[in-house]
């Protein structure tokens, strides 16, 4: 059932993005009286699952879910329709239209992608508001559980002051900032310390354990009790261990050092259970273990209820949600641009983390959440828009590049040149798709 829920969200999101992207090409084409021969969700290689011709356009759903397309008459595109291009140009064809009209048609798809993302973020700000923990309220510092992060110099208890000279107000945004950053300033034991991140930090991080760069320090909340635990008659799941042998246990990351002081002993302890403190006896093994696992994630509401962190809740009216949503879109756009910059820099090793369809599928939650769905869809819309703007023939950005050349030089590239460029771009695009999805397969087999 969980797989079905993830798959449903994945297909719905991609289908929505593909149809709206292609609609961005379709609408200006029709406005400029350019014939659109096909409008397809997914690719109809050899055959289609569904199709219906309405007027001059065939609408359909293909069987290969790698994208979608509109086939515009008189345009050299992925269809490589040489027969049509060998005929005299007709007034309804793309190649007969002025360069500025062709430019608008080609930019229509990415324009819709960016507008869609910003509209979603505005809608989310209005519908859901914002829930976050202010970084200034993380007074006991961060929790570092990833050895790769420890190896660059960050420690549990460090208070993050700035990343690349910018102070981050919201704690949940720190992970991306640090992962894409170059320098961190932290407060440690009352003193400021500067940590320079290695250029290949993102590569090392992606190759290591799947845990956050930084996390919130949490109380010791019992999440699982092992069958052979000597304390299964004393502890219950959701118990919060408050003291051990009279010594306070404020955070789970302090547990090992506390248990080391009483290993091999049975000691009194206090747990928080059913809204009250309850005394128990803990048996600590010679290896300083008590046979339970603790939670590494907790909902913000629980953290606030326990008095661990102060949670900020922002609610926005319709007008107030507009600048909030626009700012969110701008932040996501600039963040993705930074990611692309790192991916195209071989020294960072970020290209090793590039993923394909499985990577996209994996970011959807296992339970249906409209808030998560729209947030992921908005981000994917930005990614689709940026990727399509890359100056690669076969992508919108490649067509735009040649159109700008034509408008500046007043010289139109020959159809033969465009055919070769389209073929080269298509081969490059297929190579990138194979590389990204090959990364998915490699990680699934070897990691």
N, C-alpha and C positions, 0 to 999 in steps of 0.2 A: 504493500500500500504506500509506503514511504517513497519507493522508487517511482510509483505512478504519479504521486503528488509532485515530486521534483521534475519529472519528465513533462507533466502538464504545464507547470510554470515555465519551464525552459522553452517548450514549443510555442506557447501562447505569447511569450515575450518576443521571441525571434520573429514569429509570424507578424505580430503587430509592427515591429520595427521595419521589417522588410517591405510590407505592404505600404506603410506610410512613406518610406524612403522612395519607393518607386512611384508613388502618387505624387511626390515632389517633382519628379521628372514629367509625369503624365499631364498634370494640370497646365503648366506653362506651354507644353508642346501643343495641347489642344487650343489654348488661348491664341497661340501664334499660327493656328491652322496647319499644324504639322501632323501627318498621319502616324498614328500609333498602331502597329500591326499586332503586337502581342503585349499582354500584361499578365505576368506569371508570378505566383508565389512558389518558390522552389524551382528547380530546373527540370525541364521536360525532355531530357536526353532520350531520343528515340520514341518515347511515348509519354503521355500525361495521364494523371489519375482522373482529373476532371477538366472539361473545357467547354466553353460556349462562346459562340461568336455573336457579338452585338454590334451592329453597324459595321464599321471597318476594323474593329478590334476583337481579337480572340482573347478571352479571359480564361485563366486556368490555374490548376495546381499541379506542379510536377512531382515526380517521385524522389528526386535527389535533393535532400534538405540542406543545400550548401549556400542558399541565398535566394535571390529572385531577380527578375529583370523586366524591363519594358523594351520591346524592339521597335525602334523609331525608324520609319522609312527614310532611306537615303543617308544612313549613318553607319560608319564603320565601327562595329562593336564586337562583342564576343560571339555573335552569330556568324561573323566572317562571310556575310552574304555578298560574294563577289559578283554573282550574276546580276543582281540589282544594280550594283555600282557600275557595271559596264554599260548600262542603259543610259540614255540621255537624262539629265536631271529634270525632275518634275517640280512644279511650283509647290506641291504639298510636302516635298522632301526636306529633311533636315539640312542637307548640303546646299539647298537653295535659299535658305533663310539668312538674313544679315548676321554678322558675327555676334552682335550684342544679344540677339534673340537666342542664338545657339548657346551663348555663355549662360544666360538665365536658365535655359532648360537644363544644362549640365550641373548648375549649382543648386537646382531645386531640391535634389535629394538630401544633400548635406544640410541645406537650410532648414528643411523640415526636421531633420534629426536634432539640430541644436535648439530649434524652437520647442520641439516636443520635450526635450530634457528640461528646459527652463520652466515650461508650463507644469510639468510633473512636480518639480521641486517647489514651485509656488503652491500647487494644490496640496502637497504633503505638508508644507508649513501651515496652511490653513486648516487642514483636516486633523493632523496629528500634533502640531506644535513641535516642540523640541525638548528632549530629556537629556541632560548631561551633568557630569560632575566637573566643576571648575578645577582646573589644574592647581590653582592656589589653595584649594581645600584638601589637596593630597599632602597633608602636613607630615606624614611619616614616610614619605618617599614612595618609590615604585617597587614592584616585585619583579625580579629578574629570574626567570626559570630556564632560559635558553643559554646553553654553554657558549654558543657563538657570540651572543651579546655580551656575556661576561668576559670573553676573551679580548674584546676591544676596549674594556675598561669600565663599563657600567656595572654598578653593584646594587643589590637590594638595599633600599633605604635612601638612595640618591633622589634628590628633588630636581626635576627637570626645570631649568630656568628658561632656556631658549634653544632653538635649533636653527643653525645658520643665521644667528643674530635676531631671529624673530621669536617673540614670546607667544606661546600657544595657550589660549584660554581654556579650551575644552580638552579634557584628558583623552577622550576616545580618538582624537585626531593626532595624538602624538606618535602612534605606531607608524603611520604612513610618512609623517614628517621625518622621523629618525631614519627609517628605511631608505628614504631618498635623500637624506641629508649628508652633509660633509663634516659638520662640527657641532658638538653639543656642549652646552655649559650647564653644569649641575652644581647643586649645593650638597656637600658631603661633610658631616660633622661640623657644620657651621661655617665652612669655607667653600668658596667657589673653585671649581675645577673644570678645566677645558679638556674635552676629549675629541681628538681628531679621528674620524672614521676612515678606515682604509678604502681606497677606491673600489675594491672588489667586495665590500661588505655585503652588498645585496646578494652577490653570488654565493658567498659563504653561508649567509642566512638561509637562502632558498635550498641549499644542499643539506642543511642541518635539520634539527627537530622541528616539527610543526607546532610551534608555540609562539605567542606574541613577542614582539620586541620588548615591550614593557607591559606590565599588568598592575592592577590594583592589589595592594596587600589586603588579604582577607582573614577573617577569624578562622579558627580551626573548626570547620563544620564537617561532621562525620557524614560522608556521602556513601560509604560502603563498608560493611563489616565482613571480614573474611570468615569462611566456615570454621577454620581452625583457630580463630582469634581467641585468646584467653579472656577477652573482655566482652564477649558477645552477650553475656548475661548482665553486664553493667551498662553498656552503651546501646543507644538506638540511633538509627539514621536521623539526620537533622539535628542531633545534639551538637551544641557548641561548647567545646572545652574551654573553660575560663581560667582555671588554676590547676596546677600540678604540684602536689606536696607543698602547698602554700605559696608557690611562685606563680605570678600572673603569666598567662599565655595569651598575649594580645593578638598575635598574628600567626597563621599557620607556618610561615617560613621560619619561625623561631622554635618550632616544635622539636626539631632534631637536637638542638643544643640543650633544650630543657630536659628531654628524655635521657640524654647522655648523663646527666647528673644523678639520675635515679635508676639506671639500667640494672636489671636483675632484681628489682625490688617491687613490692606491692605498696602503693602509696595512695593517700587520699587525694581526691580531685573534686572539682566542682564543674558541673555542666549546666548550660542553660537549656531547659526543656519545658515545653508547654507554658511558655511565658513566665517561668520561675526558675530559680537556681536550685539544683538538686545535687546532693553529695553522692559520690561514687568512689569505689576503690579501683584503681588502675594497676594491672599487672604489666610491668615493663620488662621485655625480654633482655637477655644479655647483649643483644645487638641494638638496644634502644628502640625497639619497635613495640607497637601495641595492637597490631593486627587489624588496623582500619585504614581506609583511604579518606582523604579530605577533599572538599570541593575546591576546584580552581576557578569556578565562575559562580557568580550570584547575581540575581536580578537586582537592578538599582533600588526597587522598592524595598527589598529585604535589607539591603545595606543601609538604607535610610532608617528603616524601622529599628535596626539594631544600634543605630547611632554611630555607625562606623564612618559614614560619609554624608555630607549634605548634598542633596540632589536638587538641581535647578530644573524647574518646569516652566517653559515659555509657551504661552498661548498667543496666537496672532489672529486678528481680524482679517477680513479679506484684503483690504488695502495694505495693511502692515505686512501681510504675507508676501506681497509682490517683491519688495526689495530684499527680504530674507531669502526667498527662493532664487532670485537672480544672483545674489552673492554666493549661495550654495552652488549654483551652476557654474559660476566663474571659478570657484575654488576647485571643483571637480575637473573642470576643463584644464586649468593650469597644472593640477596634480597629474593628470594623464599626459600632458605635454612633457612634464619632467620625467615620467616613466619612459616615454618614447625616446627621449634624449639619452637616457641611460641604456636602453635596449640597443640603440644604434652606436653606442660606444663600447667596442669589444673589451676594453680594459675593465669595465665594471662586471662583466660576466652576466649581466641581467638578461641577456638573450636566452640563457639556459632556462629561465623561468617562464618563457613564452609558452602559452598553452593554446589549445584549440577548442573544439566543441565540448570535450569532456571537462576542461577547466571551467568553461562557462556554465555547464550543467552543475558542476560541484558547488558553485557559489549560491545556488538556490537552496532555501531551507527545506528540511524534510517534512515540515508541517506547512499548511497553507496560511500565508500571511500576506494580506494585501499591501501592508506597509512595506514589508521586505520586497515584495514583487515589484512595486512601483519604484522603489529606490534602486533596485538592480536594473530595471528596465531603463531608467533615466541615465544611469551610468553607462549601460551598453549603448544607448543612443548616442551619447557623447563619443564613445570609442568608435562606433560605426561611422559617425560623421568625420572624425579626425582621420581615421584610416582611409576613408574614401577621398580625402583631400590630398593624400600623398601623391606626388607627381610621378605616378607609375602609369604608363599606358595600360588600358583595360580597366583602370579605375577612373572615377569622375575627375580626380585631380590631374590625371594625365591628359584628358580631353581639355580641361581648363587651361593647362599649360600650353597646349598647342593653339588654343583659341586666343590666349593672350599674346602669343608670338605673332599670330596673324593680325591681330588688331594693332599691335605696335609697329610691325614691319610692313603691313599692308600686303603681305605675301602669304598665300594659303599653301600649306604643305600639300604635296601631291597625294592623290588617293593611294598610289602604290607605296609611298613612304608611310602613310597612315596604316596601311595593311601590315607592313613589316613591323611597325612600332607596336601595333595592337597585338600581333603574334608574340613579340618579345615580351611585352607586358604581361600577356596571359601566361606565358611560360614562367615568368618570375613570380606571378601571383600564385600559380599552382605550387611552385617550389616553396613559397612561404607557408601556404596552407599545409603542405605535407610536412614541413619542418615543425610547425606548431602542433599538429596532431601527432606527429612522431614523438615529440616531447611528452605528450600525454601518455602514449603507449609505453615509452621508456620508463616513465615515473611509475606507471601502474605495475610494470613487471619487476623493476629492480629496486623500488622504494616502498 
